[in-house]
Amino acid sequence: QPRVGAFDADGVETGPPPIQLRDGNYLMLYNGFRYITHNDTLPPSKQRLYQVGWVVFNASNPRIILQRSDAPLISAIYDYQRGDAPYTCAYADE
């Protein structure tokens, strides 16, 4: 679920399949995004900024989140990663 003010404030999408940890819980990478507005164009344009986060789910009830990243694990930081697309992408996939 998106979190207000966080790197994943406007949306979350699943990444690769979860990995079972030694304690039985599951670690999952996910793709979070937030919209950024570029005011240097007319009309101003919105762009999705995708970043990779992580979450640990309870093994017996995966609806319970045990831990979640406060900051992105992976971000697009170089110009060639940003491009002219309607999104800036650092993305986890299988």
N, C-alpha and C positions, 0 to 999 in steps of 0.2 A: 504494500500500500504506500502511495506517495506520502512524503512528509513535508509540511510547510517549512520553507526556508532552507531545505536541504538540497544537496546536489541532485536528488531524485524527486524534487518537489512536484513536477508536473506529470510524471508517469514512471511506471516500472514494467519491465518485460523480462521473461525468464531467459536464462542463459543456457549453458550446457547442463546435462543431467546432474543432480546432486551427488555428492560423494559422502559415503558413510564414514564417520569418524570412529576412532577406537572406542569412544564411550557410547557408540550406537546412534548418536545424533547425526544430523545431516548438514553439510556445508554446501551452499549453493551460491554460485556467482550469478549476478543479475545485471541487467542493463537499465540504468535509471536515466531520466532526462529531465531537463528544465528548459523552458523557452527563454531565449535572450532576444532582446530587441535591438535592431540596428537603426539608429536615428539618422545615420548619414545618407540614407536613401529616401526618395520621395516616391510613394508613401513609405513610411518606416516599415522594415521587414522583420518578421519573426523567424528565428532559427532554432532548431532543437539542438541542444548540447547534450550528447550522450556520454555517459561515464559508467564504468564498471564498479559495482559494489558487491558486498558479500553479506550473507545472512546464515545463521545457524538455527535450524529447526529442531524441536523436540522430537525424538524418535517415536515415542508412543502416541503423540498427538501433533502432527506437523502444522497444525494451525497456530501452535504456540511458538513464538519467536524468542529464542534464548539470547541471541546477540545479533547486532547489525552494525555495519560500518557507519561511522559518522562522517567519514570523508571517502571520496572515491579511491578505489584501489588502482585503477588505470584511467588516465585522462589523455585526450588529444592535446599535445603541447607544441607540436611543430606546425609551421605554416602548411606543409604538404598534407597534413592530416586534417586540416580544417577545410580547405577547398571552397568551392562556390555552391555546393549543394545546399538544400534547405536544412541540412543538419551537419553538426560537427561530431565526428565519430571516433569513439573508442568503444569497441563492442565485443562482448564475449559470446561465442557461438561454439557449437560442437564440431 
